[in-house]
């Protein structure tokens, strides 16, 4: 068979030398490095094939081979078997974890005495070679980093008592030239974990590539499109931080990311198979085990046909072409859309943050990091706050308030009591009586504030005297105290009434029942 295969490859040249140059058989054998018997057998097959010299135009190598060797199996006594459905075989091979050996086992079970495994593989490869040609992708050093998630996760026992199991997701990234592979476990495939995995990957390879090639997952691509995909805003900001461009794979075109598909397959077989009997209780344990196995894959296992490791290729080819990392890693942020209320506050994460009052009722965008909240209107930042917990309270910047609101912004009941006490004991008592007389102390807030501010134009001494007179006559309103000061009643001594005098009865005079 080896000599026959060599003759099949050189059949056209044997026929040309014989019938065009009329060279003897032994000389043809010497020139082509063949046995004379092989040359004679080829010429004999040509004579009985019905072909003539020169060969018909357009006849290819496969047609010539078929004409010369079509009956070689029958002459050797080989039986022809029914051809398998190669399209069905190819469809089966696309299934998860299915190989040609598995398909052949099923074929031979249904067809005893059928093709051997090697012949089965040869026939399938010959059939596959006739499929439409796929463009071979070539990668430049440090150009592309392919990213994706593995289909299967690593089970983690999150509760030792109940045995509750939760699967960790495996992020996979691979460089185009060196095939240096990175894997990292996280609880979810959500945006925070997706971004964090990229940051960890850039640190592991020691630089940033020119292009990121993700799948069209919703985490990375909001709207998949062949010509103009819409990338997630946070993902785009992360890429801009590292000066990296994002080039999503075409929808429904797995060949665009064949590199990472193969890396995912390697990671699944390399990691999951070796970790299947281990029990983990935390993500940290899983990532420690993954790091150990990936070190062995990248640094100790040579790539077949190349004889060097992925780490060696990374250091020699990819690393010099990678972009340097920024001084600070990217800080994860989220973008949210909200509308400012009539009180010039916007609710973000169950907390209310102020914006300048002139932007009330407008729609804004909020950028949330771990520590800060930035509020933007049409791309312009209009407010910045430290991020607060979701306590449904308000964070207000005084400069955001209108002047009429700002006047009262810093005043509280405790401050009113303290400032009234600084003026004098009578003023403090009067304010306390006003606050206690209301069903809610806040209802007497403005009256007390107005009384305290009367000390500005009239002085603390006069205000204290006016407060004494107001307490004496039972006047507990801002208007009464102001009237006392405007009419200089605070400078007149109060008339003393005999203790044994009868009470004065008048509908306009409040009695003790009024205060009860």
HELIX and SHEET records of a PDB file:
HELIX    1   1 UNK A    2  UNK A    9  1                                   8    
HELIX    2   2 UNK A   11  UNK A   19  1                                   9    
HELIX    3   3 UNK A   25  UNK A   32  1                                   8    
HELIX    4   4 UNK A   36  UNK A   49  1                                  14    
HELIX    5   5 UNK A   61  UNK A   69  1                                   9    
HELIX    6   6 UNK A   72  UNK A   75  1                                   4    
HELIX    7   7 UNK A   86  UNK A   93  1                                   8    
HELIX    8   8 UNK A  100  UNK A  110  1                                  11    
HELIX    9   9 UNK A  117  UNK A  129  1                                  13    
HELIX   10  10 UNK A  191  UNK A  205  1                                  15    
HELIX   11  11 UNK A  233  UNK A  241  1                                   9    
HELIX   12  12 UNK A  254  UNK A  257  5                                   4    
HELIX   13  13 UNK A  258  UNK A  267  1                                  10    
HELIX   14  14 UNK A  268  UNK A  272  3                                   5    
HELIX   15  15 UNK A  273  UNK A  275  1                                   3    
HELIX   16  16 UNK A  283  UNK A  299  1                                  17    
HELIX   17  17 UNK A  310  UNK A  313  1                                   4    
HELIX   18  18 UNK A  314  UNK A  318  3                                   5    
HELIX   19  19 UNK A  319  UNK A  321  1                                   3    
HELIX   20  20 UNK A  357  UNK A  359  5                                   3    
HELIX   21  21 UNK A  398  UNK A  400  5                                   3    
HELIX   22  22 UNK A  403  UNK A  409  1                                   7    
HELIX   23  23 UNK A  413  UNK A  423  1                                  11    
HELIX   24  24 UNK A  425  UNK A  437  1                                  13    
HELIX   25  25 UNK A  441  UNK A  444  5                                   4    
HELIX   26  26 UNK A  445  UNK A  458  1                                  14    
HELIX   27  27 UNK A  460  UNK A  473  1                                  14    
HELIX   28  28 UNK A  478  UNK A  486  1                                   9    
HELIX   29  29 UNK A  489  UNK A  491  5                                   3    
HELIX   30  30 UNK A  512  UNK A  515  1                                   4    
SHEET    1   A 5 UNK A 154  UNK A 157  0                                        
SHEET    2   A 5 UNK A 165  UNK A 175 -1                                        
SHEET    3   A 5 UNK A 144  UNK A 149 -1                                        
SHEET    4   A 5 UNK A 211  UNK A 213  1                                        
SHEET    5   A 5 UNK A 245  UNK A 246  1                                        
SHEET    1   B 3 UNK A 154  UNK A 157  0                                        
SHEET    2   B 3 UNK A 165  UNK A 175 -1                                        
SHEET    3   B 3 UNK A 181  UNK A 186 -1                                        
SHEET    1   C 2 UNK A 221  UNK A 223  0                                        
SHEET    2   C 2 UNK A 230  UNK A 231 -1                                        
SHEET    1   D 4 UNK A 334  UNK A 339  0                                        
SHEET    2   D 4 UNK A 363  UNK A 368 -1                                        
SHEET    3   D 4 UNK A 372  UNK A 377 -1                                        
SHEET    4   D 4 UNK A 380  UNK A 386 -1                                        
SHEET    1   E 3 UNK A 345  UNK A 347  0                                        
SHEET    2   E 3 UNK A 352  UNK A 354 -1                                        
SHEET    3   E 3 UNK A 394  UNK A 395  1                                        
END                                                                             
